[in-house]
């Protein structure tokens, strides 16, 4: 579901020698829609936008690899037609799309893209291939058409064959060799993260497939440095309800060799499949500080990789929702013909196109998955929990990714503050897609020591632009998922220490935020409004007391007329007396 976010940015003035420091702040940039834009960032942004539509399956890096092989992400058009763009969509390829536009395969995809992003993006007669996103959409639809609803080829040699069949091949090009070159440049062995593997050990897996899964885990983790300060790894296996076994907690096997041995010694359980229970168990006994997971305030991404070959006997979806809410990115890997496709999709984090993988058999775990999954892990985002400040520490040139969930009915205030210190600075990119960059972002700004920027984000609102006293107030109505993504780039000469805080506000105050975007609301005004409310409450209580006294007085007069007075009696209150002469009670 596409939701709308109102983003209000309040820039607190920093002062240098009693003068306001002028920072640069820029609005939305989307180079994917700019003719002639090129580069790896642009290609990745196009793919992120396609994935966020949630209408395609995972492409196992195929789109990215073709862009590199064909034009080096648009930076090398030697022997190429520059008008065909980054992905070199030829006229025959576009003609085939035009001819098959009414086919069952394309109709639903084209309709969704048209309704979500606009009909011009799927007008095959007028698409401009020099616009990166136009070219990306055309190629993705062409792949779907050629595959005829079959899975996108995942094996490198299968992708090579597809490329040779459908592209005009230059004798100087070798798909496999160039993909290996690309993969070698994308390693991130020292990416900080806490990653846990949850492996289905039910009877349907079979022992040889279970052992292949163990080989995959060790192969994947061989590309990362396991240590207490870099990557912490955990693993458990599961089968029937209540039957989960932890092979390694985050703080038990803290180097690659020790973790590999723990994985190799994992027990094959047999039994049925209760994926939901197993996910809950990981959240309870795995992603906890007592089990070695690092605290949220360190800004370390958390990932859970679930590998299963069949549908769950309990609700894996509900358990996965708990994982998502707990700030854990969930990769869902389904293997074989016995899986439930929708279950894999709903388990995976959003968008499922990025975080779900459907494998034909267990050999694909070793031959297909390591590179795509490793590349996704390199750009994992850390969750900024509401009310739990995060400190981002990055050396010069370092990059940190994070995200903040935005509830549908509430709003959040996100603040960024660079700790005082010479030489440190940060370029902040904020967007509605993961990993915002210079090529695709909602806004960007620079932070120097002592600077503070606060963003107010809500799920709905109106466009306003106005100056509020000495602060800058910018509001923009944008579309996207109910999360705000942040990329922090350390641009200074010394280590960056950046505090990011997200505060959840009550639903009842949302309306006030939305309606006051065009007017000034000061703390003094809020204070006066609070006193007015208190005065009204006190006056209401006093009025009720007066009315109650009057009613009791009237009742007293009415009832006293029904009884004779006596001179001898005991009064227990101002209203009730017991007459000892006549032996009855009366009111006076």
N, C-alpha and C positions, 0 to 999 in steps of 0.2 A: 504494500500500500504506500502510495506516495503521500508524504505529509509535508507541511510547510513550516519553516522555521523563521522566526523573526529574530534577527541578530542586532543587538544594540551595543555599540562599543563606546565606553566612556574612557577617555585617555586622561589619566591624572598627570598634571604638569610636573615635570622634574625641573629643578632649579639649579643652575650653575652660575655662581657669583651673582645671585639674586635676579637672574634673568631666566625667563622660561626657555627650556630646551626644546627646540623644534625637531620632532621626529618625522620620518616619512611614513605615511599610511596610504596604501593603495587598495582599491576595490577589486571586484571580481575580475579574474583573468581566465580565459579558456582558449588556449592555443590550439586545441583539437579542432576548433571551428575556424581557425585562421588560415587562409590559403598560403601554402608554401612553408608552413611550420614543420620543423624536423627535429630529430633527436630522440634519444632513448626515453626521456621523460615524457615527451609527447606520445610516443607509442604506448608506453605503460598507462598513461592517462586515458587513451582511447580504449584500451582493454578493460580498465577499471569501470569505465562508463558502460561498456557492453555487459560486463559481468553484473553490474548493479541492476540491469533490466530483469534479471532472474528468469530468462527465457531460454538460455543456452546451457548446454552441459559444459563441464570443464574441458578446455581445449589442450591441456598438457603442454602449455607454452608454444603451441603451434603458430598462432598469430604472431607472437613476438619473434619467433625463430625465422619465419618467412620475411618479416620486415628487415631483419638483420642480414639474411642471405641475399635478398634482392637489392637492397639499397643502403645497407649499413645504417638503418633507421633514418633514411632520407638524406644522409650526408655524402653519399657517393652514387651519382647517376651515370657513371661511365658505361657507355654502350646501352643506356636505358633511356626511356622516354619520360622526361620530367613531368609531362602533363598527366602521366599515369599514376603519379604520387608515390608515397612511401611503399605501398604494397603492390605497385605495378599491376593494377587491375586493367587488363587488356580490353580492347573493344569487343573481341569475340566473347570474353567472359561476361561483360556487361550485356551483350546481346542475348546471351543465354538466360540471364536473369530476367530480362524484359520478356522473352518468349515464355518463360515459366512463371511469370508473376501471379497467375491465377491458380497455380498448382496448390494442392492441399498442404504441401510441405512449407511453402512460403507464405500463404495467406495469413495464418494466425500470427506468425512472426512479424510480418510487415504491419499487420493491424496494431499489434501491441506497440511496436516502435513508433508508428504514426500517432497513436493516441497519447503516448508518453512524451515523445520528444518533438513531434511535429511531422507532417506529411512530406515536407521537403527533403527530409533525410532518406526517404525511401522512394523518391521519384527517379526511377532508373533512367528516364529519358533526359534528365537535367542534372544529374549528380556531377559535382566537380571533384575529380579525383585528386586535385592538388590540396583539397581540404582534408586533413588527416582522418577525421571522424567519418566523413563520407566514404573514403576509401576503406576504412576499417569495417564499416557496416556492410558494404558491398561484398568484401571478401568473406566475412563471417556468414552471410546469407548464401554465398556461392558454395562455401564448404558444406553447409547444411543441404543444399540442393544436390551436390555431387554425391554426398554420403547417403542420400535418400533415407534420412532418419537414423542411419547407423551411427555408432559412436565415432567421434573424431579420432583419427589414428594417434595412438600414444607412443608406440615404439618408434625410435628414431629412424629405423630402416623403412618402416611403413610410411612415416611422414616424408621421407626422402622419395619413395616411390610415388606418392600422391603429388608431390611438387614436380617431379619430372614429367608426370602424366598431364598435368594441367597448366604448367607454365612453359613459356618459350625459354629453353635452357641455353645459357651461354656455356661454351666449352671450358671457360675459366672458372666456372662455379661448381662447387661440390657441397651439397647440402650438409651431409654428415660432418665433413671436416670443419665447415664454418660454424655449425652448431656446437661442436666441441670447443672451438675457439671462444664462442660466446659464453659457454658454461664456465670455462676456466676464469673468465673475468668477473664472474658474479658470486664467487665464494665469499662467505662472511664467517669464518671460523670462530671469531671472537664476539659474535652477536650475543649479548646478554639475554637470557630467557630461562624460565622454569618450564620444562616440557615433560609431560607424563604420557606414557603409552599404555593403552588399555586394550588388551588382546583377547579376542574371543577364543576360548579353549573348549568349546562344546564338541560333542561327538561328530557332528557333521563336518567339522574342519578337517578331520583326519590328521594323524600324527605328522606325516611328511609335509603337509601344508602348514601345520603349526610351526614346524622347524624352519620352513621357508620364511615365515613371518618373523621369526627370531633373527634370521640372517638379514632380513630387510632392516630391522631396527638397528642392528649393529653397523650395517653399511651406511645408513643415513647418518648416524651419530658420529661416524668416523670423520665426517666433514666439519665437526664442531669440536671446540675445546671444552671438555667437561672438567669443571673445577668449581670450588665454592664461590668464586667471584665472577665466573663467566656463565657457563651453562650448567644448570643443575637438572639432572634427569631422574625420572622415576618410572616404575613400570609395575603393572599388575595384570593378572589374567583372570578370567571369569567364565562361568557356565550357568549352572542352575541357580535358582533363587537362594541367596545367602551364601553362595559358594564363590568367593573371590579370594585370591591369594596375592599378596604384595610381594613382588620379587626384589624390589629396591625402592626405598624412600629417597627423597631428595638429599638427605644428609648421610646416607649409608655408603654409597659407592661414588666417590667424588673425583674420579679420574676415568679416562676412557677405558683403560685396561680393567679396572675393577668393575665398571658398569657392564662391559662386554661379558665378563665372567658371570655376573649376576643374571644377565639375559640368557646366556647359554644354559644356565642351571634352572631355568624356569620350568615348572611342572605342567605337563599336559593333563588337564582336569577330566575331560569328557563330561557329558551331561547335556541339558537343554540350554537355551539362550535367554538370559535375563539382563539385557543391556542396560535398561533403566536402573535397576538395582545397583549394577556395577558402577555406573556414573555417579550415583549418589554416594557410593562407598569411596570413590576417589575424592569427591568434594569433602567428605567427612574425615577421611584418614590420609589423604594425599596432599591436597592443596591447603595445608595448615602450617603455621610457623613451627609447631611442635614436631612436624614431620620434615622440616627443613626448607619449606617454601619461604621465599623472601617476602618481607612486608610490602604492602601496597605502596607505602610512602617512598619506596626506593625507585618506583617507576619501572619495574622489571616486567616485561610481558609474560603472560601465562598461556600455555597451550596444552590442549589435550588431544591426542591422536587416537581415535577409536577405529579398530580394525575388526570387521565382522563378516561372516559369510551367509547370514540368514536373518530373518525377521525376529524381533524380540517378542517374548511372551508377555512382557509388561510394557509400560509406556516409556519408551526411550525418548520421545519428544518432550514430555514433561520434565524428565531429568535433565535433558539438554538445555531446556529453558533456564533451569536453575544454574547450570554452568555458565550460560551466557550472562545471566544477571550477576554472577559472582566474578565477572571480569575475566573469564577464561575463554580464549578463542578455541573453538572445537573443530578439528578436522575430522570429517566422517569418511571412512574408506570402506566401501562395500565390494566384496570379491565374489565372483561366480554368478550363477543363474538363480540362486535361492534367495537373493536379497530382495527387500522391499524398497523400491526406488524412492517412494515418497518418504519413507522413514529415514533414509540416508539424507535426503534434502532437508528435512525438518530438524534433524540432529545438528547439521552443520551450521556454523555461524553465518551471519548475513554478510555478503550475498552468497547463497549456496553454490553458485557457479564457481566461486573462488575457492571455497573450503570443502567441497564434496568431490570425491573421486570414485568412479565406477570402474572396476577392473574386471577383465574377462576371466582371468585365473590368477593363481598365486604367483606364478612366475613373473607376471607383470609387476608385482611389488618390487622385485629386484631390477627388472629391466626398464620400467617406465617411471615409477613414482619418485625415486630419490631426488632427481634434479628439480622437477616442478615443486615438490613439497619443501625442499631445501630453500629454493628461491622465495617461496612464500614466507618461510620462517625468518628469512633475512629481513623482512619488512613487517614483522609482527608489531602491533601497536599495544602499548600498555594501557590498561583501564585506569582512568582517573575516577576514583570512587568519591561520591558526594560526602563532604565533611571530612575527608582524609587527605590532607595536603601531601603533594608529591614533590620531591626534590630531584630535578633532572641534572645530572652531572655529566658533562661531555667535554672531552679535550678539543682543542681547536680543530675544526673540520668535521667533528663528530655530528651525527644526526640521530635524533630521538623521535619516535613516533608514539602518539597517544590518542585516546578518544574519550569522549564524555557522552554518556547516555542522556537523552533529553526526554523526560516523561511527557506523555501526550497532554496531560492536564496541568502540569506544573511548569515552572521555569527554573533555570539554573543560572547562577552567576559564576563565571569562571575568571579567575584573576591570574595574571602572570607578573612575577616580580624578580628581577635580576638582583642577586645579592651584591652589595657594594664590594668593589674590588677593581683594581686597575687592570685594564687590558681585556676584560671579558665583555662579550656582547652576543646578541642572538638575533637571527632572522626568523620570525614566526610566520608560518603559513597555516591558515585555517580554512577548512573546506568541508564538503558534505560527502566526499569520497575518501576512502583510506589513502594515507600517504600523500596529502596535498603537497604541491610543489610549485615552482615558479611557472610551470606550464598550465596548472589547473588548481585554482584556489578561489575561495570566496573573498578573502582579504589577506593582506600581509602587512607586517609592521616590524620595525627594528626596536630592539630593547638594549639600553646601555645600563651600567650599574646604577641602581637606585630607581630606575623606571618602574612604573606600575601601570598595567593595563587591565581593565575589567570588562568582561563581555557578559551581557545579559541575553539569554537565549530562551525562547519559548516556542511552542509548537504552532502558534498562529499569530497573526498580527497584520499591520498595514505598513505601507512604505511611507517613511517620513525622513526628512533631512533638515536638521536645524542645529544652530549653535546654542549650547546651554552654558551661560556664564563663561568661565574661562576654559571649559572642557569642550571636547569635540564629540558630538553625538551623531552617529551614522546608523541608520536602520535600513535593512534590505529584506525584501520578501523573496525567498528562494525556495526551491523544491528539492526534496531528497529524503533519505531515511532519517529517523529520529535520533541521529547521533552526530556529534560534531567531532571532526578529526583534526589533529594538530601535528604539524611537523616542526621540530625545533632544530635549527642549524646553528652550531657554535661557530661564530664568525670572528671572534677576537683572537688575541695572541696568548691568552692564558685560559685556564680551565673555567668553563661556564658552570655556575651554580644558579639554577633557575627554579623558583618555587611556583608550582601550579596548584591552585585550589579551586575545587568545584563545590558550590553550596546550593543545596536544594531548597527552594522556597515553597511556601504553602500555596495550594490551589486558590485560596480566597484572595491572594494578593495578585494573581495573574492579571485580572481585569484592570487593576490599578496601573500595572506596568504598561499594558497595551494602550490604555486611554490617555496616559500622560506622556506619550512619546513626543507630542508636539507642544508640551508645556513644561515648566520647571517645577519640580517637586523637591523641596529642601528639607533637611532634618528638622528645622524649626517648625515647618508646616505640619510634619508628621507628629511632632510633640504636641502642638496645639490641638490637632484632631484627637489625640489620645485623651487630653484633658476634657475636651468637649464631651466625649463619650462617657467619661467617668462622672461628669456633672449630671448628665442625663440619667445615668443609672441611679445616682444618689437621690435625685429629685423624684424618680419613680418610686423608690422604696419609701421615702417620706410620705408621698401621696397615698400609697397603699396603707400605711400605718394609720394615717388620719381617717381614711374611710373606714377602716376596721373599728376604730374607737367610736366613731359616730354610730355605726351599726350596733355595736354592743350597748351603747347608751340607750338607743331607741328600744332595743330588746328588753333592757332593764326596766324602763318605764312601763312598757306593755305588760310585763309579767308581774310587777309590783301591785298593779291594780287588781289582780286576781286573789291576793292574799291580804288578811288584816294585819295591821301593825301590832307589835307587842313591845313592851318596855323591857322584858327580860329575855335575853337570848345571847347567843355567842355568834359573833361575826367572824367567818373564816377568810373573808376577803372584802373588798369594797362593794361587792355585789351580792354575795351569798351569806345569809345569816340563818341560824337555827333558832327558832322560837321555842323556848322551854315551856312557855305557858300552854300554847295550843298544840305543841308537838308536831309541827310540820315546818318544812323549810320554805322560805320565801326569798324573793329578791327585793332589794330596796336600792 
